[in-house]
Amino acid sequence: MHIPVLLKEILEHLSPKPGQNFIDATVGNGGHMAAILEKIAPNGKLLAIDRDPMSLTAAKFKVQSSKFKNNVIFVNSSFGDLQEIVSKEHFESIKGILFDFGMSSEQLENSGKGFSFQKDEIMDMRFDPRTPMTAEDIVNGYSEKELAEIFEKFGEESRAWSIARAIAESRRRKRIKTTLELTGIIEKVKRRFGRIHPATQIFQALRIEVNQELVEIERALAVLPEILAKGSRAAFISFHSLEDRIVKNWSRDFNKKNIIKNLTKKPIASSAEEVRVNPRSRSAKLRVIEKI
Ligand SMILES: C[S@@+](CC[C@H](N)C(=O)[O-])C[C@H]1O[C@@H](n2cnc3c(N)ncnc32)[C@H](O)[C@@H]1O
């Protein structure tokens, strides 16, 4: 089950009130959505976006039989297309927007798409089935150099080149098809140190490359100031340093240009109590900005 991260802090900083309009740019299983809907009811509207049709179905199911069913507009798209989505839906007077990056526990555990190195699944990793390339295409189709580069860039993996070489050698004999085949190759090159599984960073890198995740964040940030009205807020929950760095640099630059005000000079982390109940929140960092 997916537990929404930093929920109390999101409600504090976005401060949704009756009649206001919000965007949940990564609605997932609808944990944050449900809490925002409670606050904006009875007349506020929520534009709920997700790239993954299965997540969107789960969120829809959640509101279908509730009193909030007419308060939500669902859109199966990437938040990279934010400007087009907002204008197509004629969604106006936006008081706040939430980005909860990455994947949900549901996707990790039950999607069957190969996000987890602990399950033997096909290597798909596409949030949106319309995305052209799967993780299997990348693992078997990219050159050794291209693989090493994405492992370095999107996984910050220190053994990137050795792992890329091991993959290239292995696929010469037989196409690499499943997550456990890939994990086995990585484990031959890299031993486990401490709590972190040796395949963690490679799986992160593949997921980012398949979904062009960082590009999509940059596309959304580029149009955000035009979408938000004066006094509106945006909240960003990141789960690794690559996501957080993009938001941090963008906030700093736009703060300097007096376009936004950076409300979190230091990111907000989950409380010890939250980490105890939901270990996934351990790496979460929240940044909030306000349009000026
Ligand atoms: C961490 S989960 C969100 C969980 C949600 N806040 C909740 O409480 O249930 C992240 C979601 O973002 C979606 N996602 C990832 N990249 C996206 C993108 N570029 N555009 C829209 N949704 C995206 C994923 O499919 C996933 O459902």
The ligand as an SDF file (V2000), in Angstrom:
LIG
                    3D

 27 29  0  0  0  0  0  0  0  0999 V2000
    5.3010    9.0190   -5.5580 C   0  0  0  0  0  0  0  0  0  0  0  0
    3.9920    8.6730   -6.6360 S   0  0  0  0  0  0  0  0  0  0  0  0
    2.7360    9.8050   -6.1390 C   0  0  0  0  0  0  0  0  0  0  0  0
    1.9270    9.3420   -4.9830 C   0  0  0  0  0  0  0  0  0  0  0  0
    0.7580   10.2180   -4.6220 C   0  0  0  0  0  0  0  0  0  0  0  0
    1.1630   11.5270   -4.1980 N   0  0  0  0  0  0  0  0  0  0  0  0
   -0.0980    9.5750   -3.5470 C   0  0  0  0  0  0  0  0  0  0  0  0
   -0.2590   10.1460   -2.4670 O   0  0  0  0  0  0  0  0  0  0  0  0
   -0.6530    8.4820   -3.7970 O   0  0  0  0  0  0  0  0  0  0  0  0
    4.5200    9.3870   -8.1240 C   0  0  0  0  0  0  0  0  0  0  0  0
    3.5400    9.2900   -9.2760 C   0  0  0  0  0  0  0  0  0  0  0  0
    4.0020   10.1880  -10.2940 O   0  0  0  0  0  0  0  0  0  0  0  0
    3.7430    9.6020  -11.5470 C   0  0  0  0  0  0  0  0  0  0  0  0
    4.6500   10.2580  -12.4920 N   0  0  0  0  0  0  0  0  0  0  0  0
    5.9760   10.0770  -12.6560 C   0  0  0  0  0  0  0  0  0  0  0  0
    6.4470   10.9080  -13.5990 N   0  0  0  0  0  0  0  0  0  0  0  0
    5.3890   11.6490  -14.0290 C   0  0  0  0  0  0  0  0  0  0  0  0
    5.2330   12.6780  -14.9970 C   0  0  0  0  0  0  0  0  0  0  0  0
    6.2660   13.1450  -15.7040 N   0  0  0  0  0  0  0  0  0  0  0  0
    4.0040   13.2030  -15.1690 N   0  0  0  0  0  0  0  0  0  0  0  0
    2.9330   12.7570  -14.4440 C   0  0  0  0  0  0  0  0  0  0  0  0
    3.0290   11.7740  -13.5380 N   0  0  0  0  0  0  0  0  0  0  0  0
    4.2410   11.2310  -13.3290 C   0  0  0  0  0  0  0  0  0  0  0  0
    3.9860    8.1320  -11.3380 C   0  0  0  0  0  0  0  0  0  0  0  0
    3.2970    7.3840  -12.3060 O   0  0  0  0  0  0  0  0  0  0  0  0
    3.4310    7.9260   -9.9110 C   0  0  0  0  0  0  0  0  0  0  0  0
    2.0970    7.5120   -9.9460 O   0  0  0  0  0  0  0  0  0  0  0  0
  1  2  1  0
  2  3  1  0
  2 10  1  0
  3  4  1  0
  4  5  1  0
  5  6  1  0
  5  7  1  0
  7  8  2  0
  7  9  1  0
 10 11  1  0
 11 12  1  0
 11 26  1  0
 12 13  1  0
 13 14  1  0
 13 24  1  0
 14 15  1  0
 14 23  1  0
 15 16  2  0
 16 17  1  0
 17 18  1  0
 17 23  2  0
 18 19  1  0
 18 20  2  0
 20 21  1  0
 21 22  2  0
 22 23  1  0
 24 25  1  0
 24 26  1  0
 26 27  1  0
M  CHG  2   2   1   9  -1
M  END
$$$$
